[in-house]
Amino acid sequence: MRLQRRQLISTGAAAFAFAGFARNVHAQSAGEESYVNQVEGYGPLKADPNGLLDLPEGFSYQVISQSGETMDDGLLVPGQPDGMGCFPLSPTTVALVRNHELKGSKALHRNMGPGGFHHERLGLLDVSRAYDTYKDGRALPGGTTTLIYDLETRQTVRQHLSLIGTSTNCCGGHTPWGSWLTCEETVETPADADVTKAHGWVFEVPANATGLVDPVPLKAMGRFDHEAVCIDPRTGIAYLTEDQGDGLFYRFIPTVPGQLARGGRLQAMAFKGQAGADSSNHDARIWSVNDWREVEWIDMDDVEDPAGDLRDRGHAAGAVKVARGEGIFWGENELYLTATSGGPLRRGQIMRYVPSPDEGGADEARNPGRIQLFVESTDLRTMNMGDNLCIAPWGHLIVCEDNYSDEVRNHIKGVTPDGRLYTIARNVFTGNSEFAGAVFSPDGSVLFVNIMSPGVTLAIRGPWNAVRS
């Protein structure tokens, strides 16, 4: 019976409904454009006959998981899939470790967890394996699921819950040693929410875990509204974003590279010679696209932050403000991060950071790291609040838009190495929810991505090497 549920449905064979999405869909006919390309990319998008995802000619998508499906542990795929990492398990199979942004204090989210809308399957869950519970003893619904997918057969092999009892698991990042760092975008406490522990942590989930992992908060990485993290494989230094309008950009220097639970130093970035600068360009333009700034790093104290004032203390010490730091991804000896509401239009910025050759070392001040304003939106049809991002095998950025607009749809955008944009996909499903968790398979053939509502994970295939820039 499980094989039948996962059997691929041919194009046009099923209409969309929560009970079952069409599993394979190819772009077919022209659709009205709601974007502006700066380069051709893959050409115009074609209308999806099933009304979920418009793609260019020659591309197709497959729904490989959806919220509400029964997983192999008997629990249900939770709602709100967000950030996601992809890890090779064998030459043909990958593990997708997927966040579910379910907030402990949000009433509706209580019913979107793995126990089901009426909590009818909570009995299958060992509550002792949860990081936190509501005050009535039920596990908080946030956490991660792990999905095993076969690239050759194009089948979802297995799905299971891998972390539970956390809150608002937004994005995160993969590690060079084969685990996913899932980030809580909340600082809920028992004093202000129906929870029993403080939140605002990073948790580590090994990609090869076959069940629930021990929920160990990596407290030395700070307590704040975490969004995403990436790690420099050369040094083991982690870089972290904070989803606040006046957030900070952090780095974490581990005591032992590759062993984050053993502690380290948390620091916040400042522009050298511009203490307390605001990188957003909201009220005053302090830099323009292609401008670079040398940086310095400020040690943060009391990083477990019981008072909830970590970024305020960072600002007072001279750290730069970042307008909703969200997606971050490590590339070729550099990283890229989004500031979702940055720029005069408040429609987004992308920054590029190049670490010092002596990053985190004693000689760093003599040859500091540098950060560049790489992209800034001047037209919401070109880039509209870029959020999660990854780097494609051909070196372009892949950016997920997160804007709940009635006029302009959310898109997946590509960004060339010289900072010009093109469109890869458009969400045409009811509600215009955000894209999240974009990541490529190790062989570069498949782009996996989530649409938060209705809660689907997609595998997109196409002539990726045919991009025109």
N, C-alpha and C positions, 0 to 999 in steps of 0.2 A: 504493500500500500504506500509506503514511503517513496518507493521508486516511482510510482505513478504520480504522486504529488509533485515530484521534481522533474517529471518528464517534460521536455521542452515542447512548447506549443508553437505551432507554425504561425507565421505572420498573418495577422488579421483574424485568427481563430477565436479570440476571446476579447471581450470588452473589459475595460478596467472596472474592478470592484475590489473592495478590501479582501474579499475571500480569495482572489487569485488574479494576478497581473499576467498579461501576455509575457512569455519568457524570452522570445526572440523577436526583435522588431528591426526592420531596415528602413532607412529614410526613403520616402517615396515621392512626395509631391511638394511643390514650392509653397513656402509659408511667408507671411508678411514679416519683414525684418523690423526689429526694435533695437538695433544696435548700430554702431559706427565702427568699421574696421579701419585701422591705420595701415595694415598690410593685408594682402589677400588671404593668407592662411590656407584654409581648405575650401574656400568658396562659400556660396550661399547655403544657408540651412534649408532643409527640406522638412515639410510638415509630417509629424508622426501620426499615422492613422489612429493610434491608440491614445493620443493626447497626453503623453507623458514627457517625451524628450525629443526635441528636434535636433537633427544632426546633419552634417554635410553629406553630399552624394558619396556613396561607397562605404559609409560607416553604418554600424548596427550596434544595438545594445541588447543585453540579456539581463533580466531580473534574476539575480541569484539568491536573494533572500528578501523577506519582507516582514515587517513587524506583525506579530500575531501568529506566525508559524510555530508549530511545535518543534522544539529542538530535540536532539538525541538524549538529553538528560530529562526529558519530559516537561521542562519549563518552556515558556514562550519567548520568542524573540522580542525583546523590549522595544519600546518606541524611541523616537528621537535619536536615530543613529547620527553620530557626528564624526569626530576625528578618527583616523584609521591608519594602521600600519600593515604592510605586506611583507611576509617573511618566507623564504624558500624552505620547504621541508624535504623535498626530493626533487629530482629533475623535472617532474611534472606537477607537483602539488605545492600549494602555498597556503599559509595561514594568514587570514585577515583578522587582526585583533581590532575590535570596533568599540568605540565609546558609545554610551547612551546618555545623552544630556537630560537626565531626569532629576529635578531639584527636589530635595527632601521636603522643603516647606511649601511646595506648590501642590495644591489639592488635586488637580487633574493628573499630575504626574504620578501620584500614588497608584493610580489605576492603569498605568502604562508599563509597569514593571514586568519581570519574568513570571510573577505569580498569576497574571491575568487580570482582567478588568474587575472581576469580583473577588480577586485574591484566592480563587479556587484552587490554585496549584502551589500555594505557599507551603503546603505540607511537604512538598518535595524538596524544599530548601532547608539546609542545615544552617539555622540562624547563628550558630556559634562560629560559622565561617565568615560572617558579615562584619565589616568594619564598624558599622553603627546601625542602630535600630531607632524606630520611633519610640516614644515613651510607653506605648502599649506593647512593645516587644517585637513588632514586625520589622523585618529588615528594610532599610531604605532602598529604593528601587534603582539608584544609579550604580553604574559599574561598566563592565566590559563583557562582550561576547567574543568567542573565537569561532571563525568559520573556516573550514578546510575546503579548498576548491581545487579541482583537477583541471589544469590548463589544457590537457590533451582531450579529455572526454567532455569538457565544458559542463561538468556536473558539480553541484555542491555535495561534498562527501559527508560532511558532519558539521554540526553547530552545537555549541555548548556555552553555558555561562562560565566566565573565567574570573570575574571580580564582582562583588556585591556589597551593598551597604555604604557606598559612597554617594556623593551628591554633585550633580551638575558637571558630569564628566564631559568637558567640552572638546578640547583637542589634546595634544600631547606630542609624542614623537618617538621614533624608533631609535634603538641603541645599536652600536656596532657589534655588540655581543648577543644580539638576537632576542631582545625584549622590547616591549612597548611601555612607554611612560605615559600614564593617563593622568590628566590634570583636572583638579576640581576648580571650577570657576565660581566660587562662592566662599564666603567666610562666615557661614551660619554657625551659631553656637546654641547650646541649650537655653541661653537667656533670651534668644530672639526667634527660636523656631522649635518645632516639635521633634527635636533630635536629642541624643544623649552625649554627643561628643562635639568638639570643635572641628570645623572643616576648613578647607583651603590648602590642601596638600597635593603632592605628587605621589603616585603609587606605581610600582613596577610589576608588569605582567609578562612572564616568559612566554614567548610565542609557541613553545612546544608543550605548554601545560595542557593536560587533558581534562582538567576539572577546575574547581575553584582554587585560586592561589591564596596564600596568607596575605591579608590586607595590611601591609606595613607602610605607614605614612613616612615619607622621606623628609622628616621635619627640618633638617639642615638646609633643604632647598627653599625654605621660606613658606610662610603662610600668607597668602594673598589671593586675589582673583586670577588664578593661573589660567592661561589659555594654551600655550604650546611650548615645546622645548625641542632643541636639536643639540647634537653632541659633535664636537670636532673629534674625529677618530684619531687624529695625531696626538692630541693632548688629553683627551677625556673630559675637557671642559664643556659644561652644559650652558646653553644660552636659553633664557626664558622670557616669554612675553606676558604682559598683564593687561587684561581686557577692562580697562577703565579709561575714561576720557582724558585723565591726567596720569596715566599709568607710567611705570618705569620699564626700562629694559635691563634685565639682570644677566649676570653670569655666575655660575657656581663652579668653583675650583675644588674638585674632590680631593680628599686626603689620600685616597688610593684610586687612581683612574680605573674605571670599570666597576667599582664597588661603591655605589652612591650611598648605600645604607651606612657606610662607615664615616659619613660626615664630610665636612669641608667648609669653604668660605663662600658666603653669598655677597655679591657686590652689585652696585647699580652704576650704569653708564652716565658719564657727563661729557659734554663737549669741552674740549680743552680750551681754556681762556674764555668760556661763555657759561659761567656757573648759573644753573637754574634755567637754562635755555628751554624754549618751547618749540619742539620740532614740527608742530602741526601746521604752522603758517596760518592759523585761524585769524588772529587779530593783527599780526604783523608778520610780513615775510622775512624770515631770517636766513633762508637759503632757497636755492632754485634747483630744478632738475639738473642733474650731473654734477652739482656741487659736492665736495667732500669736506668732512670735518675730522680732525684728529680727536681721539677720545682718551679719557682716563676713567679709572674705575674706583668707586667709593665703597669702602668696606661698610657693610650693614651689620648693626648690632641687634640683639634680641629678635632674631629672625623668626622665631615661633610666634611673635607678635600677638600676645593676648589682648593688647589694647586696640588692635585693628588699625594702627597708624603707620604701617611700614612705609608706604609711599610718601606720606606726609613728611616723615623723617628723612627720606631720601631727597625730597624736594629741598628741604631746609639745608641739606648738606651740599646741594648744588647739582643733583642729578637732573638729566634732561627729561622733559615731559614728552610722552608719546601718546598720541590720540588713538586709544583702543588698539594696543598691540595685540595681534591675533596670530595668524599663521607664521610659521618659521620653518626653514628647511636648509639643510647643509648641502653645499654644492662642491665645486672644485676649489678647495682651499678658501672658501668664503661661504657666507650664508645670506639668505634673503628673508625679510620679514615684512608683514603687512601692518599698516596703521589704518584700520578700517574706516575711521572717520577723519583722517588727516586731510590736509589741503584746504584752500579757501572755500571750495564747494562742500567740504566735509564728505566727500565721496571716495576718499581713499588715497593712500600713498603706499609705495613699496620702497623699502630701503635695502641697501646692500652693505654688509659689514665684512671687512677684510681684517682678520686678526693680525696682531704684531707677530713678527718672526720669533719674538720672545714672550708670547702671550702668557700672562700670569707669572712671569719670571722677574728676576731682580732688574734686568736691563730693559724692561718694557717701556719705561718712561722715555728712554732715549730714542726709541723707534716704535711709537705707539700704533695701535690699531686705528683704522679709519672707517668711517661710515659715509655712504653716499645716498643722497636722495635720487633714487633710480627712476621712479615713476610717480606722477601726481595727476590725479584725474582732473581734467578740465571740461569734461562732458560726461554726464551720467550714462550716456549710451555707449561710451567707450569703455569706462570702468566704473562700476557702481558698487562701492563698498566691498572690495576684495577681502576675503577672509582666509580660509585654509588655502595653502598652496603647496606645490611640490615642484621638483625639477624633472623635466622629461628626459628620456635617454638622448635626445638630440640637442639638449642644452637650453631649451626654452623653459620659461616658467609656465605652470598650469595653475590658474587662480580661480577659486570658487567664489562667486558673488553671494552676499548675504544682505539682501535689501528687500524688505517687505513693502513693495510699492504696488499700487494699483495700475500704474501707467507703464512701468518698465519691468520686463521679466528678469528673473535671475538667470545668469549665464555662467558657463565655464569659459574663461578667456585664456588665450595664449599670449605670452610676452616674449619678444625676440631679445637676443643679447644686447641690442641697442635700444631697448625700452619701448618698442612699438607693439601695439596690441592687435589681436584678431580674435574671432569668436569660434569656439569649438562646439558648444551645445547650448540649448535653451530649454529651461523648465517651462512647460506649458500645462502642467497639471494644476488643478484647482488649488488656490491658496498661494501659489508662487513661492513655495518654501525655498530655503537656502540649499545650495549644494555644500557638501562637506566631505572631508576625508579623502580627497583625490590622491591616488598613489598608483604607480605603475607596477606591473608584475616584473620579476627580475629579468625576464627576457625582452621586456619592452613591448610586448604584443598587446597587452590589455591595460586599459585605464580603469581602475576600480574607483567608484565614487558613490556617496550616499546622497539621497534626497531626504531631508529630515522628516518631512511630512509629504506623503503618507508613510514614510518609514521604509524605504527600499534601498537595497544595495545593488548596484549595477556593474556589469562588466561591459566596457565599450571597446569595440574593435574597429579597425579601419586602416587605410593606407597612411600610417603615421609619418612615413618618410617622404610624403608628397607635399609637405607644407611649403608654401611659397611666401617668402619674406623679402 
